């Protein structure tokens, strides 16, 4: 089992920045890839970014490319999402996800991930 705990959400003005953290615990040695997804009210959960655990290969959704950066600190078993130039349409609950087993980059489907955090709310005001 892998447990994921997100933090760092909050209320920010458009154009501002926030950094989300996702701390993994449990069988972290089995983690191959981690990702961030988000879900806005009334919408499907959508892919934001992913990073491979061993060599930090990254992939982003077009909607956040150039504004968001995913990174990881293996020593702390933590993944981060630095969000800059925030827009009101970035408002959502942000979820951390972990894939165990085979490492792969660019996995944007929810079904590719085995464990999920509880989510952290990000609200961007205009």
Secondary structure, 3 states (H helix, E strand, C coil): CEEEEEECCEEEECCCCEEEEEEEEECHHHEEEEEEEEECCCCCCEEEEEEECCCCCEEECCCCCCCEEEEEEHHHCEEEEEECCCCHHHCEEEEEEEEECCCCCCCCCHHHCCEECCCEEEEEEC
